[in-house]
């Protein structure tokens, strides 16, 4: 799983990774926010959702020390450039991602 994850985050398009759990209320709030973000940004960002309770995902959960959900990580060309736990508004996410697109 980790090799596949590494492949996903390597591209030139920023990759936003959402670590979530199906039982988590704030995670459920993030779903429509991420949908809105995808509509706003289209192909400028790749959004990946990772369920922390799925055994195949444990390696990346431990590697990135995910201790609360939702936790969002933003990768640019394979490097983590931003991280935040909790619910984040679509406008704030877009602003953050665009900063990295401009500087990347």
N, C-alpha and C positions, 0 to 999 in steps of 0.2 A: 504493500500500500504506500509506503513512504516514497518509493521510486516514482510511482504514478503521481503522487502529490508534488514531488520535486519537478516533474515534467510540466505540470499544470502552472506552476508559479514562475517558470523560466521565461515566458514570452515577453515581447515588448509591450503588450497590453497589460495595464495594471490589473492585478487579480485581488479581489476582495473575498476573503474567506470568512464565513460566518460559522463559528462553532456554536452549536445549539443542542437543545434536548427537547424531545417531543412533549415532555411534561411541564416545560418551563413557560410560564405566562409571558414574561418579557420577550422570550424568543418568538412566541406567537405574534407579538406586536411587531417584531422586526420583519416578518414575512411580507406584509403589504408595503412596508417602507422599502425593502429591497426590490420589490416588483416596480415600485414607482421610480426608484433609482435606475433600474434597467431600462425603463421607458424613456427616462430623461437622457441617459447617456449612451444607450444602444451598444455599439461595438467598441466604444472607448474604454469599456471596463468588462472584465470577466468576473462573474459572481459564482462562488463555489460554496455550497452548504455542507458542513460536516457534522454529523450526529455524534456527540461525544459518547453515547451509550452503545454504539456499534463496535463490537470487538475489533474489527478490521481497522478502525480509526484510532485505536488506543495509542499506537506508536507516535502519531503526530500530536495527539492530545498531550502526551507526556513530554515530547520534545519541545513543544511551544509553551509548556507549563500552563495549560488552560485550567484555571481553578474556579472560574465562575462562567455562567452562560447567561445571555449571549456574550461572546467575545469576538470582536471583529479584528482581523489582521489584514493589512494591505501590503501586497508584495509588488515590487517593481523589479523586473529582470532578475528574479530569484532571491532578492533581498527584502526582508521585512522593513518597511519604511514607516509604518504607523500601526498602532494597536490601541484598542479601547474596549472596555467591558461595559455592558449595559446597552440600553436602547439609544440609538443615534438617529436623529431626523435625516430624511433623504437630502434636504438642502445642505446640511452640514457635511454629509458624506460626499456629496457631489463636489462641494467646495474643496474638501480635503483631497479627493482624487485628482481634481483638475490642477491643483498645485503641483502634484507629482508628475502629471502629464506635461505641464509646461516646463518643469525643471529637469524632467527625465530625458 
